[in-house]
Amino acid sequence: MPHQSDRVVGAAEATPSDRSRRQVLGMAVLGGAGAAAALFAAPGTAHAVQEKGKPGKGGGTTYRLTVLGTTDTHGNVLNWDYFKDATYDDSTHNDIGLAKIATLVKLMREERGSRNTLVLDAGDTLQGTPLAYYYAKIDPITGGSVHPMAKAMNAIGYDAAALGNHEFNYGIDTLRTFESQCDFPLLSANTVDWVTGAPAFAPHVIKSYKVPGVAKPLKVGVLGLVTPGVAIWDKANVEGVLRFPGIVEQAKVWVPKLKKAGCDLVIVSCHSGAKPGSSYGDALPYPENASRQLAEQVAGVDAVLVGHAHVEIQEELVPSAVTAGKKVLITEPSKWGMRLSVMDLDVVHDGKGWALTSAHAHLLNANTVPEDPAVAELVRQDHAVVRTYVNSVIGTCTTAMSAATARFEDTSALDFINHVQADAVKAALAGTADETLPVLSIAAPFNRDAAIPAGNVTVRDVAGLYIYDNTLLGIRFSGAQVKAYLEYSAAYFETRTTTGPFAPDDVTNAVNPATGLETPDYNYDVMGGLDASLAYQIDIAKPVGQRITNLTYDGQPIDAAKQFVIAINNYRQSGGGNFPGVTTAPVLYNAQVEIRQLLIDWTTEQGVIDPATFTTYDWKLVAGGQPVVVQGAAEGGRH
């Protein structure tokens, strides 16, 4: 059938259902009325500046292929926050989940014609929510369960999905089982057998599209690629089994094969960020984020669906460095099913062959449509089971812990986070050159309402201590860098020359002169040691930058040259809060494990949280060397 956007449909011609659908889609398009108008424009009429290649001579037959893309869905099917046990919401009121995406896909198929659409995903499907965790660890799909993400993606009708690095988190057996449950191929041209170098998953898939009036169908090759960082982050699961060569290097092998097979268009679903760089430095010979390099350096690529970075790229046209005059379309639809990328690839057949004439992209916002009831119903029972799980008891706590005062006094709650983080990093460094270094850890008072009760502890109780989706890294610092880090953190406090008593707000959240804004709680870090005490005082009578006094490690003044490992979250390590030294410090560990899940797993495995085993009174606020009194602080004990 001819596809529905080969001509501009006027209001007089449109049926009521057409108008209704276009109203809904128009509201979903990010970028306002102009972007919405472009979405409905006929081939060759919109975004003339984006033309690539040469139009067919003598007019020819035009055709539009619409590629719909998701990425980094991370186990989200429904618009639900399992840790809050409530409908998902954030500061900008995004909605999440494949059930919302299903509605957008259905609308776009109706608009463009289902035979003229291709639905892809760019990876990171199997990890990220309690729903995903439950069917990997609690009732694993390797034991017979069907993964909710497979149910949802099959119902939507994906044509292919690239592997993401988080697909390997739960082991190859879980990944292979998920693969067997999907009605579409999982693609990865750079996931290869450790010994033979042969592809371990399908490198690509080729789709054909029949166009009325043209004998030769349009052949479209879809290539899948994953960030090589899997080799580091999931070393325990892949070493000796799988290798991960470079993205650009493998694309240069497989794109020519797709062209030789007769592909008129080549689309890459690439789980690798567009902004160049690597969290692992030069630990691997291949960069972590290489989607832009792929677009620039590999001849024959027409469009790239980008994943991994969790950012929103509506449309970018990357000039090719190997094909004169060509620009390669890239787009990234954020994360968790918040957005759907719509790529319109316009081609013309001039009697000899197909040529791409223009390419452009839009993003659709999932918060503008309801969930698809059929997809939601498929996982309704799974959802109910997991809600019961997050409210289930996973251990006990001998003494209640509260984070209510963590911003101004040393608390067991933050000591708990630091203990679990440091312990995980230390275990990961066993057998490495850095295994003998002392391990420190940082944690921030994210949630003033967080509390773990005495007695029974649920998944949600533990998760409340860590409300962000940060992952854990280990970096190397000197003693001097430790002090500089703490000095920077101590700027969180107001300058006070007396010892109080003060209301908490009178000593915390000082204005940052660089921004003119109050310093948020999440940009104040407490640091603690694992095997020995890191102790210090914060003298708020002193100027910022001179506040850390009596800094000791294991009872001795800290040696400025001594080397430490710092357990740190990815937000901080990547520059969040602008703390000194972190972005350039050597990265010793980065398995991309969520800290929140680490806390849950630790509690589940230990069974008992006993604050007495990890709590140490290591830091305090002073003014002129005398203890500062803050209202609400513990009296004769600790929170």
TIKE-703201 format. One line per 10 residues: number of its first residue (from 1); their letters; for each residue x, y, z of C-alpha. Coordinates in pm, 1 decimal. Layout:
% TIKE-703201
NUM = A = X:Y:Z ~ ...
This chain:
% TIKE-703201
1 = MPHQSDRVVG = 0.0:0.0:0.0 ~ 125.7:353.9:-66.1 ~ 226.0:518.7:254.3 ~ -0.3:782.8:393.7 ~ 238.7:1075.9:397.4 ~ 324.5:1083.7:24.9 ~ 85.7:1373.7:-1.9 ~ -27.9:1646.6:231.5 ~ -377.1:1568.8:355.2 ~ -585.6:1882.7:393.1
11 = AAEATPSDRS = -843.3:1934.2:661.9 ~ -1125.5:1891.0:410.3 ~ -993.2:1549.0:308.3 ~ -908.9:1417.6:652.9 ~ -1153.3:1188.1:824.0 ~ -1254.4:1252.5:1186.2 ~ -1023.0:971.1:1296.4 ~ -736.4:1126.7:1095.8 ~ -795.0:1464.1:1259.1 ~ -819.6:1314.2:1604.9
21 = RRQVLGMAVL = -501.3:1113.8:1558.5 ~ -311.2:1411.6:1424.6 ~ -427.6:1630.3:1708.4 ~ -293.8:1377.7:1956.6 ~ 35.3:1334.6:1770.0 ~ 67.9:1709.0:1721.4 ~ 45.5:1759.1:2096.7 ~ 306.0:1486.7:2148.1 ~ 570.5:1640.6:1921.0 ~ 848.2:1818.3:2107.6
31 = GGAGAAAALF = 936.4:2153.8:1957.7 ~ 601.2:2324.2:1914.7 ~ 373.2:2385.9:1618.9 ~ 654.2:2407.0:1363.9 ~ 785.4:2066.9:1457.5 ~ 433.6:1924.2:1451.3 ~ 375.9:2065.9:1101.4 ~ 702.3:1912.1:982.1 ~ 598.2:1573.6:1116.9 ~ 297.2:1571.1:884.1
41 = AAPGTAHAVQ = 470.5:1721.5:579.1 ~ 498.0:1519.9:260.5 ~ 831.9:1371.4:150.5 ~ 1070.3:1627.7:9.1 ~ 879.6:1928.5:143.3 ~ 1008.0:1953.3:498.1 ~ 1353.9:2036.0:625.3 ~ 1507.3:2107.2:286.4 ~ 1831.2:2198.9:460.9 ~ 1857.9:1836.7:566.7
51 = EKGKPGKGGG = 1873.4:1694.7:216.1 ~ 2137.6:1428.9:162.4 ~ 2237.9:1248.9:-153.1 ~ 2090.5:1336.6:-493.2 ~ 1721.1:1330.6:-586.1 ~ 1621.6:1104.9:-872.2 ~ 1617.9:1257.8:-1216.2 ~ 1287.7:1306.7:-1387.9 ~ 1091.8:1297.0:-1062.8 ~ 1095.0:924.0:-996.3
61 = TTYRLTVLGT = 889.4:745.1:-734.2 ~ 913.5:880.5:-382.7 ~ 872.1:680.7:-65.2 ~ 905.8:752.2:304.7 ~ 1029.4:494.0:553.6 ~ 949.4:589.6:913.1 ~ 1176.5:447.0:1179.9 ~ 1041.4:454.9:1535.5 ~ 1300.9:422.6:1809.3 ~ 1330.7:373.3:2184.1
71 = TDTHGNVLNW = 1632.2:322.4:2404.5 ~ 1734.6:268.3:2766.2 ~ 1389.2:151.6:2870.6 ~ 1552.3:-17.8:3173.4 ~ 1271.7:-248.5:3274.6 ~ 992.9:10.8:3261.2 ~ 662.1:-112.8:3122.1 ~ 409.6:83.2:3326.7 ~ 415.4:445.7:3438.4 ~ 504.8:342.2:3792.8
81 = DYFKDATYDD = 768.4:417.9:4054.4 ~ 814.9:93.9:4247.6 ~ 1028.6:254.7:4515.2 ~ 757.1:506.7:4599.7 ~ 480.8:256.3:4520.8 ~ 303.6:528.3:4325.6 ~ 250.5:662.3:3974.3 ~ 579.2:790.8:3833.8 ~ 639.6:1163.4:3839.0 ~ 938.7:1394.9:3827.6
91 = STHNDIGLAK = 1005.7:1767.4:3835.0 ~ 911.6:1807.6:3466.7 ~ 622.0:1560.6:3485.6 ~ 759.4:1302.6:3247.6 ~ 579.9:971.7:3209.0 ~ 761.1:644.0:3149.6 ~ 709.6:290.8:3024.9 ~ 652.4:79.8:2717.0 ~ 274.4:85.0:2763.5 ~ 286.3:457.6:2682.8
101 = IATLVKLMRE = 527.4:396.8:2395.4 ~ 285.9:136.2:2257.8 ~ 18.4:403.3:2220.6 ~ 254.3:633.2:2031.2 ~ 374.0:350.5:1805.8 ~ 15.8:254.4:1725.6 ~ -70.8:614.2:1635.6 ~ 237.9:650.4:1415.9 ~ 164.6:323.5:1236.1 ~ -185.9:449.4:1163.9
111 = ERGSRNTLVL = -42.9:779.4:1041.1 ~ 235.7:640.5:823.9 ~ 99.5:296.9:738.7 ~ 219.6:-6.3:931.6 ~ 393.4:-148.5:623.4 ~ 606.0:162.3:603.3 ~ 735.2:165.7:958.5 ~ 1031.2:4.0:1129.3 ~ 1044.3:-17.2:1511.5 ~ 1384.8:-39.8:1680.9
121 = DAGDTLQGTP = 1537.7:-20.8:2026.4 ~ 1894.5:78.8:2112.3 ~ 1947.5:-132.2:2423.6 ~ 1949.3:-146.8:2804.4 ~ 1624.7:-334.1:2850.2 ~ 1687.4:-593.6:3120.9 ~ 1791.0:-385.7:3422.4 ~ 1677.5:-78.8:3610.5 ~ 1355.1:-143.0:3801.8 ~ 1237.3:-389.9:4064.6
131 = LAYYYAKIDP = 1021.9:-537.4:3787.6 ~ 1334.2:-623.7:3587.6 ~ 1527.1:-733.6:3896.0 ~ 1250.0:-963.3:4015.3 ~ 1243.4:-1164.4:3693.9 ~ 1620.2:-1185.6:3683.4 ~ 1688.3:-1277.2:4046.4 ~ 1376.6:-1357.9:4249.8 ~ 1166.4:-1551.0:3995.1 ~ 1423.3:-1572.4:3717.3
141 = ITGGSVHPMA = 1323.7:-1624.8:3357.5 ~ 1585.0:-1900.2:3344.3 ~ 1345.2:-2097.2:3566.1 ~ 1047.1:-2064.1:3336.9 ~ 904.0:-1714.3:3386.5 ~ 849.1:-1490.1:3086.1 ~ 1015.0:-1152.5:3112.4 ~ 765.8:-860.9:3124.6 ~ 983.7:-663.9:2882.3 ~ 963.0:-946.7:2628.3
151 = KAMNAIGYDA = 585.4:-954.2:2667.7 ~ 556.5:-579.9:2612.9 ~ 804.8:-553.7:2326.4 ~ 649.9:-849.7:2144.6 ~ 305.6:-690.9:2177.1 ~ 435.5:-360.4:2039.6 ~ 594.8:-546.9:1749.5 ~ 957.5:-441.5:1755.3 ~ 1152.8:-533.7:1444.7 ~ 1490.3:-548.4:1622.1
161 = AALGNHEFNY = 1673.3:-433.5:1934.0 ~ 2041.4:-369.6:1988.5 ~ 2205.3:-507.7:2299.0 ~ 2296.3:-259.0:2570.8 ~ 2566.8:-301.8:2833.4 ~ 2307.8:-369.1:3104.9 ~ 2182.4:-672.7:2911.6 ~ 2486.1:-856.2:3049.5 ~ 2432.0:-763.7:3417.2 ~ 2251.8:-1083.5:3512.4
171 = GIDTLRTFES = 2471.8:-1322.5:3316.7 ~ 2468.5:-1468.2:2969.8 ~ 2215.7:-1741.1:3055.8 ~ 1956.6:-1478.1:3149.9 ~ 2032.4:-1282.3:2833.4 ~ 2001.6:-1591.0:2614.4 ~ 1672.2:-1680.6:2778.0 ~ 1541.6:-1330.5:2715.6 ~ 1657.8:-1358.0:2355.7 ~ 1458.1:-1681.1:2315.3
181 = QCDFPLLSAN = 1145.7:-1507.1:2448.7 ~ 1162.2:-1219.0:2201.4 ~ 983.5:-1233.5:1866.4 ~ 1251.2:-1007.7:1719.6 ~ 1631.4:-1037.7:1695.0 ~ 1875.2:-894.3:1947.4 ~ 2154.9:-737.6:1745.0 ~ 2519.6:-677.9:1827.6 ~ 2787.3:-685.0:1560.0 ~ 3062.0:-619.3:1815.0
191 = TVDWVTGAPA = 2973.4:-890.9:2064.6 ~ 3192.5:-1176.3:1948.0 ~ 3312.7:-1515.9:2065.7 ~ 3619.7:-1489.2:2288.7 ~ 3814.5:-1750.9:2092.0 ~ 3687.4:-1747.7:1734.9 ~ 3584.7:-1383.7:1698.5 ~ 3260.9:-1495.2:1534.8 ~ 2945.4:-1294.5:1610.2 ~ 2778.0:-1421.5:1926.2
201 = FAPHVIKSYK = 2450.1:-1249.9:1836.4 ~ 2296.4:-1153.6:1503.7 ~ 2498.8:-857.6:1373.3 ~ 2215.1:-723.8:1161.4 ~ 1875.4:-778.0:1006.8 ~ 1761.2:-684.3:655.2 ~ 1406.8:-566.4:587.2 ~ 1239.3:-519.6:246.8 ~ 964.2:-271.8:166.0 ~ 753.1:-309.6:-147.8
211 = VPGVAKPLKV = 658.7:16.7:-311.9 ~ 372.4:28.6:-566.5 ~ 497.6:93.9:-914.7 ~ 855.8:-7.1:-840.7 ~ 972.3:-361.7:-913.2 ~ 1276.1:-343.4:-685.0 ~ 1181.3:-328.7:-316.8 ~ 1360.3:-91.9:-83.0 ~ 1609.8:-296.3:119.9 ~ 1700.8:-164.3:463.3
221 = GVLGLVTPGV = 1984.7:-300.5:673.5 ~ 1975.5:-255.6:1050.9 ~ 2307.8:-298.4:1231.7 ~ 2334.1:-333.4:1609.9 ~ 2632.7:-220.9:1819.1 ~ 2704.9:-196.6:2193.2 ~ 2951.7:9.1:2394.2 ~ 3275.9:-188.2:2447.6 ~ 3263.0:-95.3:2816.7 ~ 3082.2:-423.9:2879.9
231 = AIWDKANVEG = 3427.3:-583.6:2892.4 ~ 3503.2:-381.8:3208.0 ~ 3163.9:-336.9:3370.4 ~ 3055.1:-700.1:3339.5 ~ 3395.9:-861.2:3337.8 ~ 3279.6:-1134.4:3575.4 ~ 3008.3:-1240.6:3330.6 ~ 3188.5:-1206.6:2996.3 ~ 3561.8:-1261.6:3043.5 ~ 3674.8:-1574.0:2862.0
241 = VLRFPGIVEQ = 3340.7:-1595.1:2680.7 ~ 3278.3:-1275.4:2486.5 ~ 3484.8:-989.8:2348.4 ~ 3368.1:-641.7:2251.2 ~ 3566.3:-483.0:1966.7 ~ 3527.6:-116.3:1879.7 ~ 3208.1:31.6:1740.8 ~ 3364.4:214.8:1447.6 ~ 3594.4:-77.9:1372.0 ~ 3311.8:-331.5:1353.3
251 = AKVWVPKLKK = 3082.7:-97.7:1162.8 ~ 3353.0:-67.2:898.2 ~ 3338.1:-446.0:864.1 ~ 2961.2:-490.6:856.3 ~ 2824.6:-185.4:674.0 ~ 3003.7:-282.1:349.2 ~ 2855.1:-631.3:385.2 ~ 2507.7:-482.7:413.6 ~ 2569.6:-267.7:106.4 ~ 2700.8:-569.4:-82.6
261 = AGCDLVIVSC = 2383.3:-755.3:15.1 ~ 2188.0:-486.1:-168.3 ~ 2079.7:-261.2:117.0 ~ 1967.7:79.0:-6.0 ~ 1961.8:224.4:344.4 ~ 2168.9:135.4:649.4 ~ 2041.6:226.9:993.8 ~ 2251.6:163.1:1304.2 ~ 2098.3:99.0:1644.4 ~ 2394.0:194.0:1859.9
271 = HSGAKPGSSY = 2410.3:164.4:2235.4 ~ 2684.4:423.9:2271.6 ~ 2655.2:792.5:2350.6 ~ 2696.1:1066.4:2092.5 ~ 2924.5:1284.3:2304.7 ~ 3277.3:1141.2:2266.0 ~ 3456.9:1015.8:2574.6 ~ 3495.0:718.2:2805.0 ~ 3428.4:678.3:3175.4 ~ 3704.7:419.1:3178.9
281 = GDALPYPENA = 3971.9:644.7:3026.8 ~ 4224.8:442.7:2830.5 ~ 4154.0:113.8:3007.6 ~ 4017.9:-16.6:2675.3 ~ 4149.3:62.2:2327.1 ~ 3796.7:151.2:2214.3 ~ 3587.8:448.6:2332.8 ~ 3270.7:409.6:2534.6 ~ 3072.9:674.0:2344.7 ~ 3126.6:655.8:1970.8
291 = SRQLAEQVAG = 2795.7:715.4:1792.3 ~ 2911.1:1045.8:1648.5 ~ 3240.7:895.2:1532.1 ~ 3038.3:617.7:1369.8 ~ 2833.0:871.6:1177.1 ~ 3143.2:1064.8:1075.6 ~ 3381.1:783.2:987.5 ~ 3183.4:493.2:842.2 ~ 3073.5:523.1:479.5 ~ 2725.9:398.6:396.8
301 = VDAVLVGHAH = 2555.1:478.1:726.9 ~ 2235.4:680.1:678.9 ~ 2093.4:714.0:1030.8 ~ 2186.4:624.3:1387.8 ~ 1948.8:555.2:1676.1 ~ 2164.1:645.6:1977.0 ~ 2145.0:497.2:2324.6 ~ 2338.0:470.6:2653.0 ~ 2374.6:837.4:2745.9 ~ 2017.2:895.8:2869.3
311 = VEIQEELVPS = 1996.2:1228.4:2688.6 ~ 1751.0:1381.6:2448.2 ~ 1871.6:1440.8:2092.4 ~ 1578.6:1537.9:1877.8 ~ 1779.0:1556.7:1559.4 ~ 2138.4:1613.4:1463.4 ~ 2287.9:1595.5:1118.5 ~ 2650.5:1488.4:1138.5 ~ 2868.6:1572.9:837.1 ~ 3038.5:1263.2:701.8
321 = AVTAGKKVLI = 3416.6:1276.9:690.8 ~ 3431.6:1001.8:427.5 ~ 3145.6:1085.5:188.9 ~ 3151.1:1437.7:48.9 ~ 2829.0:1631.9:102.5 ~ 2659.5:1365.9:309.3 ~ 2506.0:1421.7:649.6 ~ 2409.2:1137.4:879.3 ~ 2098.4:1169.0:1094.2 ~ 2128.4:1083.0:1463.2
331 = TEPSKWGMRL = 1860.7:1091.6:1732.4 ~ 1831.2:974.1:2093.8 ~ 1493.9:943.7:2275.1 ~ 1609.1:1000.8:2632.9 ~ 1536.5:703.3:2863.8 ~ 1276.0:480.1:3031.1 ~ 1018.4:524.2:2754.2 ~ 983.3:899.1:2813.0 ~ 1025.6:968.8:2440.4 ~ 981.1:798.9:2103.6
341 = SVMDLDVVHD = 1211.6:896.4:1818.3 ~ 1048.9:931.9:1477.7 ~ 1294.3:922.5:1188.5 ~ 1154.7:997.0:843.2 ~ 1382.9:877.5:565.7 ~ 1270.0:995.8:222.6 ~ 1395.9:807.1:-81.9 ~ 1334.4:823.5:-455.1 ~ 1361.6:555.5:-723.8 ~ 1484.3:697.4:-1054.7
351 = GKGWALTSAH = 1429.9:380.2:-1255.6 ~ 1770.7:240.1:-1168.9 ~ 1785.1:239.3:-793.5 ~ 1689.6:399.4:-466.5 ~ 1855.5:714.1:-332.4 ~ 1806.8:891.2:-1.8 ~ 1695.4:1249.2:-56.8 ~ 1625.8:1374.6:294.2 ~ 1617.9:1259.7:654.2 ~ 1481.3:1424.5:962.5
361 = AHLLNANTVP = 1365.9:1329.1:1308.9 ~ 1121.5:1429.0:1579.5 ~ 1065.2:1322.2:1937.1 ~ 722.8:1235.5:2075.3 ~ 652.5:1286.0:2445.3 ~ 500.5:985.8:2622.6 ~ 327.9:1201.7:2884.0 ~ 71.6:1318.0:2626.9 ~ -96.8:980.2:2574.6 ~ -256.7:708.8:2787.2
371 = EDPAVAELVR = -107.3:364.8:2834.3 ~ -204.8:103.3:2579.9 ~ -451.3:-109.9:2779.5 ~ -353.7:-433.1:2604.5 ~ 15.8:-392.4:2685.4 ~ -61.1:-284.8:3041.4 ~ -283.2:-587.6:3091.2 ~ -6.9:-823.7:2974.0 ~ 207.3:-729.8:3273.8 ~ -64.9:-651.2:3525.2
381 = QDHAVVRTYV = -5.8:-968.3:3727.1 ~ 373.5:-927.4:3712.0 ~ 328.4:-571.5:3833.2 ~ 116.2:-682.9:4127.0 ~ 370.3:-946.4:4225.4 ~ 655.0:-694.6:4220.1 ~ 458.6:-439.2:4421.0 ~ 417.0:-706.8:4685.3 ~ 791.2:-773.7:4665.5 ~ 900.0:-411.2:4718.7
391 = NSVIGTCTTA = 676.3:-394.3:5021.6 ~ 808.8:-726.1:5149.1 ~ 1041.7:-775.5:5442.5 ~ 1401.0:-848.4:5338.6 ~ 1566.5:-820.5:5678.4 ~ 1558.7:-661.4:6018.8 ~ 1734.4:-366.7:6178.7 ~ 1851.9:-375.9:6539.3 ~ 1825.8:0.9:6587.3 ~ 1627.5:259.4:6392.7
401 = MSAATARFED = 1827.6:476.3:6153.6 ~ 1713.2:817.3:6031.3 ~ 1860.4:1056.1:5777.8 ~ 1666.0:1352.8:5918.6 ~ 1976.3:1508.3:6074.6 ~ 2240.0:1368.2:5837.0 ~ 2312.8:1708.9:5688.6 ~ 2453.4:1844.7:6014.7 ~ 2563.0:1545.0:6223.5 ~ 2723.5:1206.7:6173.7
411 = TSALDFINHV = 2449.9:943.9:6134.4 ~ 2427.0:568.3:6106.2 ~ 2214.2:611.5:5794.4 ~ 2497.1:761.1:5586.9 ~ 2749.8:530.2:5749.6 ~ 2538.4:241.8:5619.5 ~ 2555.2:371.3:5262.4 ~ 2928.2:432.6:5287.7 ~ 2990.6:88.9:5437.1 ~ 2805.8:-93.9:5158.6
421 = QADAVKAALA = 2965.7:115.0:4883.5 ~ 3319.6:77.3:5018.0 ~ 3273.6:-293.4:5079.5 ~ 3158.1:-348.9:4720.1 ~ 3452.6:-157.7:4574.6 ~ 3703.9:-335.4:4797.8 ~ 3568.2:-674.8:4693.2 ~ 3586.6:-578.6:4326.5 ~ 3952.3:-472.1:4356.3 ~ 4063.5:-805.4:4504.2
431 = GTADETLPVL = 4339.1:-949.1:4289.2 ~ 4423.0:-615.4:4128.7 ~ 4722.9:-387.6:4179.1 ~ 4509.1:-162.9:4397.6 ~ 4373.2:-425.2:4635.4 ~ 4587.8:-314.8:4930.2 ~ 4486.5:52.1:4917.8 ~ 4258.5:175.0:5197.4 ~ 3902.0:234.5:5079.4 ~ 3700.0:545.9:5164.7
441 = SIAAPFNRDA = 3348.2:627.8:5053.3 ~ 3129.7:933.3:5002.5 ~ 2755.8:971.0:5057.2 ~ 2516.8:1264.8:5055.8 ~ 2201.3:1324.1:5263.8 ~ 1966.2:1283.2:4967.9 ~ 1639.8:1237.0:5152.7 ~ 1561.8:1403.0:5487.5 ~ 1254.2:1179.3:5522.4 ~ 1449.3:855.1:5483.3
451 = AIPAGNVTVR = 1438.5:618.5:5778.1 ~ 1495.5:250.9:5838.9 ~ 1288.6:130.7:6133.2 ~ 1392.0:-99.2:6411.8 ~ 1251.4:-443.1:6340.7 ~ 1132.4:-552.6:5999.8 ~ 1281.8:-376.0:5695.6 ~ 1127.9:-373.0:5346.7 ~ 1279.8:-315.8:5004.4 ~ 1116.9:26.1:4999.3
461 = DVAGLYIYDN = 1263.6:119.2:5337.9 ~ 1615.8:57.0:5213.9 ~ 1552.3:220.1:4875.3 ~ 1432.1:535.7:5049.6 ~ 1786.9:601.9:5169.5 ~ 1902.9:627.4:4809.3 ~ 1643.8:797.4:4591.2 ~ 1859.3:844.3:4280.4 ~ 1958.9:598.0:4008.3 ~ 2331.9:646.7:4060.4
471 = TLLGIRFSGA = 2583.7:373.9:3993.0 ~ 2903.4:300.3:4186.7 ~ 3263.2:368.6:4083.2 ~ 3599.8:348.3:4251.1 ~ 3862.2:617.0:4187.5 ~ 4212.6:678.8:4323.8 ~ 4286.9:985.5:4537.2 ~ 4584.4:1109.9:4734.0 ~ 4551.9:1227.1:5092.5 ~ 4583.0:1584.5:4967.4
481 = QVKAYLEYSA = 4292.5:1528.2:4729.3 ~ 4083.7:1381.2:5010.4 ~ 4133.2:1701.4:5211.5 ~ 4055.8:1923.5:4910.9 ~ 3737.5:1726.9:4848.5 ~ 3624.0:1767.4:5208.7 ~ 3707.6:2138.6:5206.7 ~ 3489.0:2184.7:4900.1 ~ 3206.1:1990.3:5061.6 ~ 3231.4:2198.6:5381.2
491 = AYFETRTTTG = 3124.5:2509.3:5185.5 ~ 2771.9:2371.5:5236.7 ~ 2772.8:2526.8:5584.3 ~ 2709.2:2888.7:5675.7 ~ 2988.2:3073.5:5854.5 ~ 2907.6:3095.2:6226.4 ~ 3148.1:3221.7:6492.2 ~ 2951.2:3093.1:6791.7 ~ 2849.0:2743.7:6890.2 ~ 2473.4:2802.8:6891.0
501 = PFAPDDVTNA = 2230.1:2652.4:6949.2 ~ 2121.5:2696.8:6587.7 ~ 1820.4:2588.9:6388.3 ~ 1937.7:2348.1:6115.2 ~ 1855.9:2594.7:5836.5 ~ 2079.0:2854.7:6002.9 ~ 2392.1:2646.2:5949.0 ~ 2322.2:2444.1:5631.1 ~ 2257.5:2510.5:5260.5 ~ 2488.8:2811.5:5234.8
511 = VNPATGLETP = 2466.8:3015.2:4914.5 ~ 2722.2:2916.2:4654.4 ~ 2879.9:3243.3:4536.9 ~ 2944.8:3096.6:4192.6 ~ 2575.7:3029.7:4131.1 ~ 2400.7:3262.8:4373.1 ~ 2189.1:2965.8:4482.3 ~ 2167.4:2770.8:4805.2 ~ 2379.8:2455.3:4806.9 ~ 2140.7:2158.3:4787.0
521 = DYNYDVMGGL = 2170.2:1867.1:5029.1 ~ 2277.5:1635.6:4747.7 ~ 2588.4:1846.6:4695.3 ~ 2711.7:1795.2:5049.2 ~ 2918.0:1478.2:5095.0 ~ 3019.2:1291.2:5408.1 ~ 3330.2:1075.1:5372.6 ~ 3411.5:767.3:5580.0 ~ 3660.0:481.5:5593.4 ~ 3593.6:108.2:5562.6
531 = DASLAYQIDI = 3868.4:-72.6:5755.1 ~ 3978.4:227.2:5961.2 ~ 3831.8:559.2:6064.4 ~ 3862.3:870.0:5850.6 ~ 3793.7:1142.9:6108.8 ~ 3771.2:1519.9:6076.1 ~ 3610.3:1831.9:6212.1 ~ 3439.4:2106.0:6011.1 ~ 3511.2:2442.0:6171.3 ~ 3238.1:2672.8:6045.4
541 = AKPVGQRITN = 3400.1:2973.6:6210.8 ~ 3680.1:2950.1:5954.6 ~ 3666.8:3070.4:5592.2 ~ 3558.3:2831.1:5318.6 ~ 3860.2:2632.2:5206.7 ~ 4017.4:2630.9:5555.4 ~ 3752.9:2445.9:5754.4 ~ 3874.8:2085.6:5771.7 ~ 4071.1:2035.3:6093.0 ~ 4211.6:1735.3:6276.5
551 = LTYDGQPIDA = 4193.2:1520.4:5963.5 ~ 4317.4:1171.0:6048.0 ~ 4312.8:822.4:5903.7 ~ 4339.3:529.9:6145.4 ~ 4415.7:776.0:6425.2 ~ 4709.7:940.5:6249.8 ~ 4728.9:1273.8:6065.4 ~ 4655.9:1200.2:5704.1 ~ 4959.0:1174.5:5474.9 ~ 4910.2:1407.2:5176.6
561 = AKQFVIAINN = 5089.4:1159.9:4950.4 ~ 4912.8:846.6:5072.0 ~ 4693.5:676.3:4811.8 ~ 4328.2:591.2:4875.3 ~ 4043.7:435.1:4680.3 ~ 3724.3:641.8:4692.5 ~ 3387.2:471.4:4643.4 ~ 3187.6:737.0:4460.8 ~ 2869.0:764.8:4257.6 ~ 2864.3:828.8:3884.3
571 = YRQSGGGNFP = 2695.2:1168.2:3919.2 ~ 2975.4:1298.0:4138.0 ~ 3254.6:1129.4:3939.2 ~ 3128.2:1276.2:3613.5 ~ 3143.2:1629.8:3755.4 ~ 2807.2:1668.5:3927.1 ~ 2850.4:1934.2:4196.8 ~ 3189.9:2034.4:4051.5 ~ 3388.4:1865.6:4329.6 ~ 3766.3:1887.2:4281.0
581 = GVTTAPVLYN = 3978.5:1609.7:4139.2 ~ 3708.5:1357.9:4059.7 ~ 3676.8:1384.0:3682.9 ~ 4049.4:1334.0:3622.2 ~ 4116.4:1073.2:3892.3 ~ 4202.1:723.4:3768.0 ~ 3892.6:499.9:3757.1 ~ 3967.3:165.5:3922.4 ~ 3617.6:19.4:3926.5 ~ 3302.2:87.1:3725.9
591 = AQVEIRQLLI = 3065.8:-208.8:3690.8 ~ 2768.1:29.9:3653.8 ~ 2591.5:-134.3:3946.7 ~ 2310.1:74.2:4094.0 ~ 2389.2:179.6:4449.7 ~ 2026.4:148.8:4554.3 ~ 2021.8:-214.4:4441.4 ~ 2350.6:-275.3:4622.3 ~ 2188.6:-161.3:4947.8 ~ 1889.3:-387.7:4887.9
601 = DWTTEQGVID = 2108.1:-684.8:4796.4 ~ 2331.2:-632.3:5100.1 ~ 2032.2:-624.4:5332.3 ~ 1881.9:-933.9:5170.6 ~ 2207.4:-1128.4:5195.7 ~ 2296.8:-1020.7:5549.7 ~ 1945.3:-1047.5:5685.6 ~ 2023.3:-812.4:5973.3 ~ 2129.6:-447.9:5968.8 ~ 2321.9:-386.1:6288.4
611 = PATFTTYDWK = 2438.2:-23.3:6299.0 ~ 2684.7:-107.8:6573.5 ~ 2894.8:-301.8:6320.1 ~ 2955.5:-8.1:6083.7 ~ 2876.5:309.4:6276.6 ~ 3167.7:529.8:6380.7 ~ 3152.4:884.9:6509.9 ~ 3400.5:1033.8:6264.9 ~ 3308.4:1394.6:6197.8 ~ 3142.0:1687.2:6370.1
621 = LVAGGQPVVV = 3070.7:2054.9:6331.6 ~ 3276.1:2291.0:6547.3 ~ 3320.7:2667.1:6575.1 ~ 3658.9:2780.5:6699.6 ~ 3727.1:2419.6:6789.9 ~ 3419.3:2386.5:7014.5 ~ 3122.5:2162.5:6925.8 ~ 2833.4:2337.6:6752.6 ~ 2486.0:2269.6:6891.2 ~ 2213.8:2221.7:6630.2
631 = QGAAEGGRH = 1851.0:2177.0:6722.0 ~ 1731.6:1821.2:6660.0 ~ 2073.7:1665.8:6689.4 ~ 2104.7:1345.2:6889.2 ~ 2157.8:1381.5:7260.5 ~ 2393.3:1123.0:7402.5 ~ 2344.2:900.2:7103.7 ~ 2326.1:900.9:6727.3 ~ 2054.2:892.0:6467.8
